[in-house]
Amino acid sequence: MIRFLLSLLFSTILVSAQSRAAGKEVNWPKIYAEELFHITEVMVTDVASPPVAARIYAYSSLASYLVAKESGTAFTHKNLLLPTYLTDQVWESPKILSSPEFSAIYAMLKVGEAIMPSGYLLKERQQAWTEKALKSKIISKKELEAHVAYASVIASQVIGIAQKDGYLQLSTLIRYTPKKGEGFWYPTPPAYMAAVEPEWKTIKPFFIQDLEEYKPAPMAPFDMSEGSSFHRQLIEVYTTTKELNEERKLIANFWDCNPFKVEFSGHMALGVKKISPGGHWMGITGIAAQKAKLSLAETAYVHALVGMTLHDAFISCWKTKYETDRIRPETLINQKIDQRWKPLLQTPPFPEYTSGHSVISRASAVVLTGYFGNNFDFIDSSETYFGLPERPFHSFLLASEEAAISRLYGGIHFRDAIEEGIKQGEKIGTMVWSKVSSINSKQKISIR
């Protein structure tokens, strides 16, 4: 009887909130994507590395999900299976909110504010979001204080968890020094930046319990003798980039997502604003949520799921990168084949094997396929803000394959780093979806 009355109470509140917004056609997935993009803009300002960006997406979207979940909002996939260290957390007691949607977005912005160097820029967005919600009658002034308070408490709890994941200890670890000898990574032109996040493997994952389980197959041994696997791959990079058609150039640039790109004008080095690889897939997640017309709660859920998957995939990939410490094609081609050769894309500042795009794109695509289905077509407009045209895809898996091969077209990865990266990401994505679908609707994913 008590459960029935509580259920009836929650239903009444939800109907009331929906009635207040009736006729206004509140597009919650669109609003969510717009507010999340403000977090992305701050990342671009901070030049957040790909792993760091994924961490920010994970925690900020997790907070929004927890607010929606703890507020009694009903939706199809009711519970995201959280790791033990999160489920053991004593969360703030659920509050009866007329607009959990408002609080969920507010919590997301609060976490973003706390865990980014320039997060203070989001204070203005919190105020703008509040004013927008009041003006559109999503929430009343009378209800505002309670909604902000609950969002702030959940955000504080998530921030507390983030402070214990090892990120704050990274600066105390031994600095990376390039190894001497052939075949090892060395800083690349034009800026010759130091290696990025060499100790990222020490960060705590959400779902992965043993990183060794996701270790890829060995890369081709360094061997410059003609006919060796490694030498063939090196020549493939060189010849492929010299024969690119316009479509392949477009594909490479569409998936570039290099926040470290630098251009020189005289003696001045200018940073070029670009979204991170994880940001591109969070963009795709938002596009899918809008097409599927999800509720805010489901939108927050799927973003949190993809955000945490990205986080774990980067940890696994970065562990591989610094254990293999493999040289980039650009360095070797300039040394051994053609000193004037340049890749189409600017080489990112970290070791080559495995391909980060391949790992995180496949992991994200597997999870999104599990959620939305095998043949979910969409138009990817994630890069239009950065001056690139939209691209249509018939499935998330096909998009992930294009993202992976784009690294060969761009001249920054060998083929085995791409192919083994896909396998690495697929294993991670399958594990995540298996854990989640064990308590949600079970869908079989058809991997091509």
N, C-alpha and C positions, 0 to 999 in steps of 0.2 A: 504493500500500500504506500509506504514512504517513497519507494522508488518511483511508483506511478505518479505520485503527487509532484515529486521533483521533476520528473520528465515533463509533466503537464506545465509546470511553472516555467521551465526552460523554453518549452514550445511557445508559451504565451509571450515570453519576452522576445523571442526571435520574430514571431509574427508581428509584434508591436514595432520592432525596429524596422522590419521589412515594410510595414504599412507606412511608417513615417517617411521612408524613402520611395514609396510607391509613386510611379509616374515619372520618377527622375532617372530610371534606368541606370542605376549605379553599376558601372563596369569595374568590379573589384579587381579582376586580374590586370586590367589596364592601369588602374591606380597603383596597385602593388608594384608593377613593373616600373612605373614612372618614379615612385619613391625609392625603389631599390637602385635605380640608375643614378640617383643623387649620391648614393654611396660609391658607385662606380666612378663618378666624376672626381670624388675626393681621392680615390685610389690612383687615378690617372695623375692628379696633382702631386701625390706623394711618390709617384713612380714605384708603386708596390710591385714586388716581384710576383711571378705567377703563383708560387706556393703561398706567399703571404696573402695575396688576393683571395685565394680559395679559402684560407682560414677565416678571413673577414666575412666572406659570403656565408660560410658554414655557421658561424656563431650568430650573425645578425638575423639570418633566416630562421635559425633554430629558436631564437627568442620569439619571433612573430608566431611561429607554429605553436610554441608552448602556451602563449597567451590564448590563442584560438582554442586549443585543446582543453586547457584548464578552465575555460569560460563556459564549457558545456555545449559548444557548437557541434552540431551533428553533421557528419559528412561521410562519404562512402568509405574511405580508408581511415578508420577511426583512430588508429594509434600507430605512430612511428616507433618501431622497435629501437629503443635507445640502449647504448652500452650500459653495462652494470654500474659503472662509476657515475652515470647520469641518472639511472633509475633509482639508485640508492640516495640520491639527493632529496632532501626534504623540501619540496617545493611549496611556495606560498599557497595557502588554501584557495581553491577556486572561488572566484567572485561572480556574482550575478551581474552581468553587464548588458546594457541595452544595445551597445555596439562593440562587441569584441573585435570587430574589424578595425575600428579606430585605434583601439589599444594595441592590436597586433602590429600595425604599421608604426605606431609611436615607439613601441619596444624595439623594433628593428632599427630605427634611427638612433635610439639611445645607445644601443650596443655599438653601432658603427661609430658613433661619436667617441666612445670610450677606447676603442681598440685601434684607432688609426692616428698617426701623428697629427694630421690636419683635421681630425674628427670634429674639432670645435666648429668647423664650417657647417656641420649638420644641426647646430642649435637653431640656426635661422630656418632650416627646413622643418624642424619640429614645430616652430611657431607658425610657419606657413601652412603646414598640414593641419594644425589646430584651427586656424582661421578658416581654411577651406571646409573643414568638417562642420564647423559651426554655421557657416554661411549656407551650406547645402543641407543643413538640418540632419546630418548624419548623427549628430549628437547635440544635446542642449547644454547651455552654460551650467545649469544645475547639476548635470551629470559629469561634467568635464573633470572636476577634481578627482573623483573616485576612479575614473578611467585612466587618467594620467598616473595616479598613484599605483594602481595595479600593474600597469605596463612598466613603470619604473622599478618596482620590486622584482618582477620577473627578469627584467634586463640586468639588474644588479646581480642576480643569482647567476645568470649566464656569464656575465663579465667575471665573476668570481671563479667560475670553472675555467674560463679561458686563461686566467692568470696562473693556473696550475698545470698547463699543458706542455710546459718546457720552453715556450717562446721567449719568456723574459730572461732565461738562462743562456740563450744562444750567444750573447756578447761575451760571456765568460769562458767560452770554449776556445781551444787552440785554433788559431787562424790557419786557413788553407794556404799551402804553397805548391805551385805547380811542380810536378815531378820532372826530373831530368831523364833524358833518353827518348828514343823514337816511339811514336805511337801514343804518347800521353797528351792530354789536353793542354793547350797554351792559349792565353788571351788573344783575341782576334781583332782585326781592324773593324771600324776606323778608330774606335776609342780605346781599345785594349783594356777593357774593364776587368776588374778582379772577379774571380769566381763568385757566383751568387748562391747564397744559402748552402754552403757545403755540409753543414751539420743538421740539415732539415730532418734527417732520419730520426733524430732524437725527439721530435715533436710527437705528442700522443695522438694516435689515430682515434676515430670514432668506432669503426666497425672491425678493422683488421686487428687480430689478436697476435699473430706471429708474422712479421714482415718476410721471413724466410720462405713462407708458403707461396709468396707471390714473386719470387725471384725468377726472372726470365731465363731462357736458354742462353748458353754462352754466346758471346758475339764472335764474329770471325776473327781469328788471331791476326795480329798485325804482321803482314807479310807483303812486301813490295815486289816480290818476284812475279813476273808476268804469268798470268793464268791462275794465280791464287785467288781465293774467294774475296779477300780483302781488296786486292788490286783491281779485280773486275768491278767491284762496287765503286771504287774510287773513279775509275774510268766512266762508269755509268753516270755518276753525278756530273762529271765534267762534260760529257757529250749531251746529256739530257738538257742541261741548262743552256747549251749553245744552240739547241734546236727547238726551243720552246715556241709554240704558236700562241696566239693572243688569248685563247681560252685557258691554256695552262698558266699563263702569266696572271690572268684574272683570278684563277683558283688559288695560286700561291699568295697573292696579295690579299685576297678575301680572308684567308685563314692565318695571315701573318701574326697578328696579335702580339707584337713584340714591344713591351713597354719601355725597353731600353734603347730603341732606335735613336741614333744620333746623326745629325747632319752638320757639316762644317761650312761656314761662310767666312772665308778669310781665316782669321785666327780664332773665330768664335765657334764654339760647339753648341748646337741647338738641339734640345730634346724634341722628338716628334711624338705627339700624343697618340697613344694607341691603347685599346682595350686589352686586357689579359686573356689568355686562352680560356680560363675558367669563366671570365666575364662573358665571353662569347656564348658559352653553353648555358649560363644563367639567362642570357638573353633569349636563347632558343626555348628554354623552359617557360619563360614568360609568354612567348609567342604561342606556345602550345596551350598554355593555361587559358589564354584569351580565346583561342579557336574553340576549345572545349567548353568554354563558358563556365569555368569552375567557380565555386564560391570562394570567398577570401580564405576560409579555413583550408580548403583543398589546395588553393594556390600557395599558401604558406607552407603547407605540408610538402608539396612536391619540390618547392624551392629548397626547403631544408634538407630533403632527401638528396637532391642533386648537389647541394653545397657540401654536405658531409662526405658524399662520394668523391667529389673533386678533391677535398682535403686529404682523404686517405690515399687516393690515386697519386697525388703529388708526393706524398711521403714515400710511397713505394718506389716511384720513378726516381726521385732524387737520391734515394739510397743506392739504387742501381747506378746512377750517373757517376757518383763519386767513388763507388767501389771499382767500377770499370775504368773511369778516368780517361775515356777515349778521346783522341784527337778529332778535331772538326775537319771536314773536307777542305774548307778554305785554306787552312794552314798547310795541309799536305800538298794540295794542288799548286799553291804558290811556291812551295819549296821544290817540288819534284817535276811539275809539268808545265805550268804557265804562271810566271810571277805577276802577270798583269790581270789574271782572271779574277773576277768578282762574282759572288753568287747574286742571284736576283734579289734575294732577301738579305738583310743584315743578320749576320750570325749572332745568336744570343750568347751571353757571357756565362756559359757553364758547359760541362762535358757533354759528349754527343749521345752515348748509349744508355738507356733507350730514348726514343723520341717522346718527349712530354706530350705533344699534341696527340700522338697515337694512343698513349696510355689513357689520358684523361678524357679524350673524345669518345673512345670506345666504352669506357666505364660509364660515362654519362648517358651514352646512347642506349646501352643495355638497360639501365634503370628507367629511362624515359620510355623505352619500348615496353617494358613490363607494365608501366603505369598507363600509357595511352594506347598501346596496341602495336602490332607489327607493321601496319600499313598506314601510319598516320602521316599524311602529306602536309607540308607547311612551307611557307615562304619565309626564308631567313633574312630578316632586315636588321640584324644585330650590328652590322657595320655601316649602315647608312649615315649615322651620326659622324662617322670618320671619313665620309666621302666615297664609299664604295657601294655599288648597286646591290639590290636584293638578289638572292639566289633561291630557286625552288628546289625542294627535295621531296621524294616520295616516302622516305622513312628516316628515322634518326640514325639507323645503322649505315645507310648510304651516305648520310652527311658525315658520319665519323670516318668512313673510308676515304672520302674526299679530303677531309681535314688531314688525315694521315699521309696520303700520297702528296699533298701539297708541299710537304717538307722536302721531298725529293726534287720537285719542280723548283722550289726556292733555292736549292743548292746547299742546304744546311744539314742534311741527314743522309746517312747510308741506308740502303734498302733493308738490311737486317734489323737496324734500329727501329724502323717503321713497322716491319712485320712482327717482330717480337714484342714491340710496344703494344700493338693491337691485341696480341694474345694476353699480355700482362693486364691490360685494361679490361679485357673481356672477363678474365678470371675475377678481378676485383668487383666489377659491376654485377656479375652473376652471383657472387657471394652476398653482396649487399641486398640485391633483390630477393634472393632466397630467404634471407633473414626477415626481411620486411613482409614478404608474401606469406610467410608461415603464420602470421597473425591477421593478414588481410586477405582480400580476394586473390585466389591463386591463378595466375596467368602463366602460360608457357611461352617462352620467348624463342622465336625461330631465328637462330643466328645463321646468317648467310656464310 
